């Protein structure tokens, strides 16, 4: 028996029913609470609360499922050790996934917000969002693998060797990339300025990117 319930009631009926009821109840609570909070933040001047609320939406849904898994395991008999092990593993994975999604969406929202104010993000906001997504998802994947008992040491070592090989193969491209980062960060030139290079080319700067800078020459090239 599980928690003193009659043996005639099958666990295959109880467990899904409890999980569904738990999820439906807290989804309703979440919907009501979010509706109240959205009315409140709609009157604030800052957009940070909007970004935070938007980033919390999907992770909270995942956490409702995750807590439902924890509740369900209380109905598993002591003999079902393997089932409980899988349920706990699922809880860990869903919790980590929720955290990764929250951090990813929140940081990308901040980049979008400050792209209107920070000069470096005006021309490179999409690149910054891509880098953030790759780093967060990559770290999240490693944490998930580690939580499931898979050794990540060989993976990290392989990534290190692979990164070195890619860096050597893309050396000219990476050199241009870091030069572009330096131009965007230090601002020795700005859009609209007239420049002349040591190689003789001259013209008006029309675009400054992370990898290349565009100039319009007097002959309109």
DAPETA-V817866 format. One record per residue. N is the residue number from 1. PSI is psi in degrees with one decimal (* if undefined). Layout:
N_PSI + N_PSI
This chain:
1_152.2 + 2_116.5 + 3_37.1 + 4_15.7 + 5_150.8 + 6_139.6 + 7_-21.3 + 8_-23.0 + 9_116.3 + 10_138.0 + 11_-25.6 + 12_-15.0 + 13_-42.4 + 14_-50.0 + 15_-52.0 + 16_-36.2 + 17_-45.0 + 18_-42.4 + 19_-46.4 + 20_-43.9 + 21_-42.1 + 22_-48.9 + 23_-45.4 + 24_-41.6 + 25_-48.7 + 26_-25.2 + 27_-39.0 + 28_-43.3 + 29_-44.1 + 30_-42.0 + 31_-42.1 + 32_-47.1 + 33_-42.8 + 34_-37.5 + 35_-41.1 + 36_-44.5 + 37_-39.5 + 38_-36.9 + 39_-35.6 + 40_-48.1 + 41_-18.6 + 42_-24.1 + 43_0.0 + 44_155.6 + 45_-34.8 + 46_150.6 + 47_-1.2 + 48_-39.6 + 49_-33.6 + 50_-42.6 + 51_-42.7 + 52_-43.9 + 53_-41.1 + 54_-38.7 + 55_-26.9 + 56_-17.9 + 57_-64.1 + 58_-44.1 + 59_-37.7 + 60_-37.4 + 61_-43.6 + 62_-37.6 + 63_-30.4 + 64_-43.3 + 65_-41.2 + 66_-44.4 + 67_-30.5 + 68_-35.9 + 69_-41.6 + 70_-39.5 + 71_-41.6 + 72_-34.5 + 73_-20.4 + 74_-16.8 + 75_-0.9 + 76_130.3 + 77_158.2 + 78_-23.4 + 79_-17.6 + 80_56.6 + 81_-41.3 + 82_-41.3 + 83_-43.0 + 84_-36.4 + 85_-44.7 + 86_-38.1 + 87_-42.8 + 88_-38.6 + 89_-41.5 + 90_-37.6 + 91_-44.7 + 92_-45.7 + 93_-45.9 + 94_-38.9 + 95_-44.2 + 96_-42.6 + 97_-40.5 + 98_-43.9 + 99_-41.9 + 100_-44.8 + 101_-38.9 + 102_-50.2 + 103_-43.1 + 104_-50.5 + 105_-36.4 + 106_-46.5 + 107_-40.2 + 108_-33.3 + 109_-39.1 + 110_-39.6 + 111_-43.9 + 112_-39.6 + 113_-48.3 + 114_-4.6 + 115_-24.5 + 116_-17.0 + 117_-32.7 + 118_125.1 + 119_-40.5 + 120_-26.1 + 121_-13.3 + 122_-37.2 + 123_-8.3 + 124_21.4 + 125_-41.5 + 126_-36.2 + 127_-43.2 + 128_-40.7 + 129_-40.0 + 130_-42.6 + 131_-43.8 + 132_-45.2 + 133_-44.0 + 134_-45.3 + 135_-48.0 + 136_-46.0 + 137_-38.6 + 138_-47.1 + 139_-40.6 + 140_-41.0 + 141_-40.5 + 142_-40.0 + 143_-39.8 + 144_-46.0 + 145_-42.6 + 146_-38.3 + 147_-23.1 + 148_5.0 + 149_3.2 + 150_126.5 + 151_126.7 + 152_-2.5 + 153_-47.7 + 154_-34.8 + 155_-44.9 + 156_-41.4 + 157_-42.2 + 158_-38.9 + 159_-38.4 + 160_-45.9 + 161_-42.6 + 162_-39.8 + 163_-39.0 + 164_-42.2 + 165_-42.6 + 166_-40.6 + 167_-40.2 + 168_-38.5 + 169_-32.9 + 170_28.8 + 171_-46.4 + 172_-41.3 + 173_-43.3 + 174_-34.4 + 175_-44.1 + 176_-38.1 + 177_-49.5 + 178_-29.8 + 179_-39.8 + 180_-39.8 + 181_-41.7 + 182_-39.9 + 183_-42.7 + 184_-37.0 + 185_-47.3 + 186_-23.9 + 187_50.8 + 188_-24.4 + 189_156.9 + 190_160.4 + 191_133.8 + 192_-15.6 + 193_150.4 + 194_126.0 + 195_158.4 + 196_126.3 + 197_161.6 + 198_-25.2 + 199_-2.5 + 200_-22.5 + 201_144.6 + 202_157.1 + 203_-174.9 + 204_131.7 + 205_124.9 + 206_-21.2 + 207_135.2 + 208_112.9 + 209_-177.2 + 210_-22.2 + 211_-22.5 + 212_155.8 + 213_132.6 + 214_136.1 + 215_146.6 + 216_115.5 + 217_162.8 + 218_-29.6 + 219_12.9 + 220_19.2 + 221_*
